[in-house]
Amino acid sequence: MEQEIEVETKSPTSKRIGIVIAIMAGALAFTEMAARNADTDVVRETIEASDTWAFFQAKSIRAAMLRADARALQLETAGRPGADETQVASTIADWQATAAREDSEPSTGEGRKELAAKAQGIEKHRDERNAAKETYEFGSGALELGILLASSAIVTGLLPLAFIGGAFGIVGSALALLGWFAPHFIGG
């Protein structure tokens, strides 16, 4: 014997709520992806800034050592008979010039001054991405809550839950857009 399967048709309201849920789920997927990308950027840029500051510190140490060695050589050879004053003066001048290049070398961008500016720029961008990540996470949370409430409206038949869920979906989508366009709008 054949059994008849009865297909229950959903009300038009339930279908509309389902469409809203699908839209919120799509927005949630993009928001979660953006949050993961921002989080990856934060980690990468933290490492990059740390490496740049380490290079800056190495340049600082090298410049300080060159200056100290130049001063020590100058003091050791001052008034010493038999010292080749021209050679000593040339060596001291070379060391001081190298120390000056460690401080600023615009041609390569690897002087202390340039490295500090680069590291600060990386940190600023990293902080922007971190703020964006946090805003995306707030948006994701609002979208998840919106999906939950809208789904509950279908199951329970309580239409106000759908409106509240839709409101959370709008807030979550707005937060996702803020993460993209104005990441510091919420919390600095």
KEVOPA-274810 format. One record per residue (C-alpha): chain; x, y, z; residue in one letter; residue number from 1. Coordinates in steps of 0.2 Angstrom, whole numbers, plus 5000, padded with zeros to 4 digits. Layout:
BEGIN
<drengu chain="A" east="X" north="Y" up="Z" res="a" n="NUM"/>
...
END
This chain:
BEGIN
<drengu chain="A" east="5000" north="5000" up="5000" res="m" n="1"/>
<drengu chain="A" east="5005" north="5017" up="4996" res="e" n="2"/>
<drengu chain="A" east="5006" north="5030" up="5010" res="q" n="3"/>
<drengu chain="A" east="5001" north="5048" up="5007" res="e" n="4"/>
<drengu chain="A" east="5013" north="5060" up="5013" res="i" n="5"/>
<drengu chain="A" east="5005" north="5076" up="5018" res="e" n="6"/>
<drengu chain="A" east="5016" north="5092" up="5014" res="v" n="7"/>
<drengu chain="A" east="5012" north="5106" up="5026" res="e" n="8"/>
<drengu chain="A" east="5012" north="5123" up="5018" res="t" n="9"/>
<drengu chain="A" east="5020" north="5136" up="5028" res="k" n="10"/>
<drengu chain="A" east="5011" north="5153" up="5030" res="s" n="11"/>
<drengu chain="A" east="5017" north="5168" up="5020" res="p" n="12"/>
<drengu chain="A" east="5023" north="5176" up="5036" res="t" n="13"/>
<drengu chain="A" east="5034" north="5161" up="5040" res="s" n="14"/>
<drengu chain="A" east="5041" north="5161" up="5023" res="k" n="15"/>
<drengu chain="A" east="5045" north="5180" up="5025" res="r" n="16"/>
<drengu chain="A" east="5053" north="5176" up="5041" res="i" n="17"/>
<drengu chain="A" east="5063" north="5162" up="5033" res="g" n="18"/>
<drengu chain="A" east="5070" north="5174" up="5020" res="i" n="19"/>
<drengu chain="A" east="5075" north="5187" up="5033" res="v" n="20"/>
<drengu chain="A" east="5084" north="5173" up="5042" res="i" n="21"/>
<drengu chain="A" east="5093" north="5168" up="5026" res="a" n="22"/>
<drengu chain="A" east="5098" north="5186" up="5024" res="i" n="23"/>
<drengu chain="A" east="5104" north="5188" up="5041" res="m" n="24"/>
<drengu chain="A" east="5114" north="5171" up="5040" res="a" n="25"/>
<drengu chain="A" east="5122" north="5178" up="5024" res="g" n="26"/>
<drengu chain="A" east="5127" north="5194" up="5033" res="a" n="27"/>
<drengu chain="A" east="5133" north="5184" up="5047" res="l" n="28"/>
<drengu chain="A" east="5145" north="5173" up="5036" res="a" n="29"/>
<drengu chain="A" east="5152" north="5189" up="5028" res="f" n="30"/>
<drengu chain="A" east="5154" north="5197" up="5046" res="t" n="31"/>
<drengu chain="A" east="5163" north="5182" up="5053" res="e" n="32"/>
<drengu chain="A" east="5174" north="5181" up="5038" res="m" n="33"/>
<drengu chain="A" east="5179" north="5199" up="5040" res="a" n="34"/>
<drengu chain="A" east="5182" north="5196" up="5058" res="a" n="35"/>
<drengu chain="A" east="5194" north="5182" up="5055" res="r" n="36"/>
<drengu chain="A" east="5203" north="5192" up="5042" res="n" n="37"/>
<drengu chain="A" east="5205" north="5206" up="5053" res="a" n="38"/>
<drengu chain="A" east="5211" north="5195" up="5067" res="d" n="39"/>
<drengu chain="A" east="5224" north="5187" up="5055" res="t" n="40"/>
<drengu chain="A" east="5230" north="5205" up="5050" res="d" n="41"/>
<drengu chain="A" east="5232" north="5209" up="5069" res="v" n="42"/>
<drengu chain="A" east="5243" north="5195" up="5072" res="v" n="43"/>
<drengu chain="A" east="5253" north="5197" up="5056" res="r" n="44"/>
<drengu chain="A" east="5255" north="5216" up="5060" res="e" n="45"/>
<drengu chain="A" east="5260" north="5213" up="5078" res="t" n="46"/>
<drengu chain="A" east="5274" north="5202" up="5072" res="i" n="47"/>
<drengu chain="A" east="5279" north="5214" up="5059" res="e" n="48"/>
<drengu chain="A" east="5280" north="5229" up="5071" res="a" n="49"/>
<drengu chain="A" east="5290" north="5219" up="5083" res="s" n="50"/>
<drengu chain="A" east="5302" north="5214" up="5070" res="d" n="51"/>
<drengu chain="A" east="5304" north="5232" up="5065" res="t" n="52"/>
<drengu chain="A" east="5306" north="5238" up="5083" res="w" n="53"/>
<drengu chain="A" east="5319" north="5224" up="5085" res="a" n="54"/>
<drengu chain="A" east="5329" north="5231" up="5070" res="f" n="55"/>
<drengu chain="A" east="5327" north="5249" up="5077" res="f" n="56"/>
<drengu chain="A" east="5335" north="5243" up="5093" res="q" n="57"/>
<drengu chain="A" east="5349" north="5234" up="5084" res="a" n="58"/>
<drengu chain="A" east="5353" north="5250" up="5074" res="k" n="59"/>
<drengu chain="A" east="5352" north="5260" up="5091" res="s" n="60"/>
<drengu chain="A" east="5365" north="5248" up="5099" res="i" n="61"/>
<drengu chain="A" east="5376" north="5248" up="5084" res="r" n="62"/>
<drengu chain="A" east="5376" north="5267" up="5083" res="a" n="63"/>
<drengu chain="A" east="5380" north="5268" up="5102" res="a" n="64"/>
<drengu chain="A" east="5394" north="5256" up="5100" res="m" n="65"/>
<drengu chain="A" east="5402" north="5265" up="5085" res="l" n="66"/>
<drengu chain="A" east="5401" north="5282" up="5095" res="r" n="67"/>
<drengu chain="A" east="5408" north="5274" up="5110" res="a" n="68"/>
<drengu chain="A" east="5422" north="5265" up="5100" res="d" n="69"/>
<drengu chain="A" east="5426" north="5282" up="5091" res="a" n="70"/>
<drengu chain="A" east="5427" north="5291" up="5108" res="r" n="71"/>
<drengu chain="A" east="5438" north="5277" up="5115" res="a" n="72"/>
<drengu chain="A" east="5450" north="5277" up="5100" res="l" n="73"/>
<drengu chain="A" east="5451" north="5296" up="5101" res="q" n="74"/>
<drengu chain="A" east="5455" north="5296" up="5120" res="l" n="75"/>
<drengu chain="A" east="5468" north="5282" up="5118" res="e" n="76"/>
<drengu chain="A" east="5478" north="5290" up="5104" res="t" n="77"/>
<drengu chain="A" east="5477" north="5308" up="5110" res="a" n="78"/>
<drengu chain="A" east="5495" north="5314" up="5113" res="g" n="79"/>
<drengu chain="A" east="5502" north="5296" up="5110" res="r" n="80"/>
<drengu chain="A" east="5519" north="5297" up="5101" res="p" n="81"/>
<drengu chain="A" east="5520" north="5287" up="5085" res="g" n="82"/>
<drengu chain="A" east="5501" north="5286" up="5082" res="a" n="83"/>
<drengu chain="A" east="5496" north="5289" up="5064" res="d" n="84"/>
<drengu chain="A" east="5484" north="5304" up="5068" res="e" n="85"/>
<drengu chain="A" east="5478" north="5304" up="5050" res="t" n="86"/>
<drengu chain="A" east="5473" north="5286" up="5050" res="q" n="87"/>
<drengu chain="A" east="5465" north="5288" up="5068" res="v" n="88"/>
<drengu chain="A" east="5455" north="5303" up="5062" res="a" n="89"/>
<drengu chain="A" east="5450" north="5294" up="5046" res="s" n="90"/>
<drengu chain="A" east="5444" north="5279" up="5056" res="t" n="91"/>
<drengu chain="A" east="5435" north="5290" up="5069" res="i" n="92"/>
<drengu chain="A" east="5426" north="5300" up="5055" res="a" n="93"/>
<drengu chain="A" east="5421" north="5283" up="5046" res="d" n="94"/>
<drengu chain="A" east="5413" north="5277" up="5063" res="w" n="95"/>
<drengu chain="A" east="5404" north="5293" up="5066" res="q" n="96"/>
<drengu chain="A" east="5397" north="5293" up="5048" res="a" n="97"/>
<drengu chain="A" east="5391" north="5275" up="5050" res="t" n="98"/>
<drengu chain="A" east="5383" north="5280" up="5067" res="a" n="99"/>
<drengu chain="A" east="5375" north="5294" up="5058" res="a" n="100"/>
<drengu chain="A" east="5368" north="5283" up="5045" res="r" n="101"/>
<drengu chain="A" east="5361" north="5271" up="5058" res="e" n="102"/>
<drengu chain="A" east="5351" north="5286" up="5064" res="d" n="103"/>
<drengu chain="A" east="5344" north="5291" up="5048" res="s" n="104"/>
<drengu chain="A" east="5346" north="5283" up="5030" res="e" n="105"/>
<drengu chain="A" east="5332" north="5289" up="5019" res="p" n="106"/>
<drengu chain="A" east="5339" north="5281" up="5004" res="s" n="107"/>
<drengu chain="A" east="5336" north="5263" up="5011" res="t" n="108"/>
<drengu chain="A" east="5323" north="5267" up="5024" res="g" n="109"/>
<drengu chain="A" east="5333" north="5258" up="5037" res="e" n="110"/>
<drengu chain="A" east="5339" north="5271" up="5048" res="g" n="111"/>
<drengu chain="A" east="5332" north="5272" up="5066" res="r" n="112"/>
<drengu chain="A" east="5321" north="5287" up="5061" res="k" n="113"/>
<drengu chain="A" east="5314" north="5278" up="5046" res="e" n="114"/>
<drengu chain="A" east="5311" north="5262" up="5056" res="l" n="115"/>
<drengu chain="A" east="5302" north="5271" up="5070" res="a" n="116"/>
<drengu chain="A" east="5290" north="5279" up="5058" res="a" n="117"/>
<drengu chain="A" east="5288" north="5263" up="5049" res="k" n="118"/>
<drengu chain="A" east="5284" north="5253" up="5065" res="a" n="119"/>
<drengu chain="A" east="5272" north="5267" up="5071" res="q" n="120"/>
<drengu chain="A" east="5263" north="5266" up="5055" res="g" n="121"/>
<drengu chain="A" east="5261" north="5247" up="5056" res="i" n="122"/>
<drengu chain="A" east="5255" north="5248" up="5074" res="e" n="123"/>
<drengu chain="A" east="5242" north="5261" up="5069" res="k" n="124"/>
<drengu chain="A" east="5236" north="5250" up="5055" res="h" n="125"/>
<drengu chain="A" east="5236" north="5235" up="5067" res="r" n="126"/>
<drengu chain="A" east="5226" north="5245" up="5080" res="d" n="127"/>
<drengu chain="A" east="5213" north="5249" up="5066" res="e" n="128"/>
<drengu chain="A" east="5211" north="5231" up="5061" res="r" n="129"/>
<drengu chain="A" east="5209" north="5226" up="5080" res="n" n="130"/>
<drengu chain="A" east="5195" north="5239" up="5082" res="a" n="131"/>
<drengu chain="A" east="5187" north="5232" up="5066" res="a" n="132"/>
<drengu chain="A" east="5188" north="5215" up="5072" res="k" n="133"/>
<drengu chain="A" east="5180" north="5219" up="5089" res="e" n="134"/>
<drengu chain="A" east="5166" north="5229" up="5079" res="t" n="135"/>
<drengu chain="A" east="5163" north="5214" up="5068" res="y" n="136"/>
<drengu chain="A" east="5162" north="5202" up="5083" res="e" n="137"/>
<drengu chain="A" east="5148" north="5213" up="5090" res="f" n="138"/>
<drengu chain="A" east="5140" north="5213" up="5074" res="g" n="139"/>
<drengu chain="A" east="5141" north="5194" up="5073" res="s" n="140"/>
<drengu chain="A" east="5134" north="5192" up="5090" res="g" n="141"/>
<drengu chain="A" east="5119" north="5203" up="5086" res="a" n="142"/>
<drengu chain="A" east="5116" north="5194" up="5069" res="l" n="143"/>
<drengu chain="A" east="5117" north="5177" up="5079" res="e" n="144"/>
<drengu chain="A" east="5104" north="5183" up="5091" res="l" n="145"/>
<drengu chain="A" east="5093" north="5190" up="5077" res="g" n="146"/>
<drengu chain="A" east="5093" north="5173" up="5069" res="i" n="147"/>
<drengu chain="A" east="5089" north="5164" up="5085" res="l" n="148"/>
<drengu chain="A" east="5074" north="5175" up="5089" res="l" n="149"/>
<drengu chain="A" east="5067" north="5175" up="5071" res="a" n="150"/>
<drengu chain="A" east="5069" north="5156" up="5071" res="s" n="151"/>
<drengu chain="A" east="5060" north="5155" up="5087" res="s" n="152"/>
<drengu chain="A" east="5046" north="5166" up="5080" res="a" n="153"/>
<drengu chain="A" east="5043" north="5152" up="5066" res="i" n="154"/>
<drengu chain="A" east="5043" north="5138" up="5079" res="v" n="155"/>
<drengu chain="A" east="5032" north="5147" up="5092" res="t" n="156"/>
<drengu chain="A" east="5021" north="5158" up="5081" res="g" n="157"/>
<drengu chain="A" east="5025" north="5173" up="5091" res="l" n="158"/>
<drengu chain="A" east="5027" north="5187" up="5078" res="l" n="159"/>
<drengu chain="A" east="5035" north="5200" up="5090" res="p" n="160"/>
<drengu chain="A" east="5050" north="5188" up="5091" res="l" n="161"/>
<drengu chain="A" east="5052" north="5190" up="5072" res="a" n="162"/>
<drengu chain="A" east="5052" north="5209" up="5074" res="f" n="163"/>
<drengu chain="A" east="5064" north="5209" up="5088" res="i" n="164"/>
<drengu chain="A" east="5075" north="5197" up="5078" res="g" n="165"/>
<drengu chain="A" east="5074" north="5208" up="5063" res="g" n="166"/>
<drengu chain="A" east="5080" north="5223" up="5074" res="a" n="167"/>
<drengu chain="A" east="5095" north="5213" up="5080" res="f" n="168"/>
<drengu chain="A" east="5099" north="5209" up="5062" res="g" n="169"/>
<drengu chain="A" east="5098" north="5227" up="5057" res="i" n="170"/>
<drengu chain="A" east="5109" north="5232" up="5072" res="v" n="171"/>
<drengu chain="A" east="5121" north="5217" up="5067" res="g" n="172"/>
<drengu chain="A" east="5122" north="5223" up="5049" res="s" n="173"/>
<drengu chain="A" east="5125" north="5241" up="5054" res="a" n="174"/>
<drengu chain="A" east="5139" north="5235" up="5066" res="l" n="175"/>
<drengu chain="A" east="5147" north="5225" up="5052" res="a" n="176"/>
<drengu chain="A" east="5147" north="5241" up="5041" res="l" n="177"/>
<drengu chain="A" east="5155" north="5251" up="5055" res="l" n="178"/>
<drengu chain="A" east="5169" north="5238" up="5056" res="g" n="179"/>
<drengu chain="A" east="5172" north="5241" up="5038" res="w" n="180"/>
<drengu chain="A" east="5170" north="5260" up="5037" res="f" n="181"/>
<drengu chain="A" east="5172" north="5267" up="5055" res="a" n="182"/>
<drengu chain="A" east="5181" north="5253" up="5066" res="p" n="183"/>
<drengu chain="A" east="5184" north="5265" up="5080" res="h" n="184"/>
<drengu chain="A" east="5166" north="5271" up="5081" res="f" n="185"/>
<drengu chain="A" east="5163" north="5259" up="5096" res="i" n="186"/>
<drengu chain="A" east="5175" north="5258" up="5110" res="g" n="187"/>
<drengu chain="A" east="5189" north="5269" up="5103" res="g" n="188"/>
END
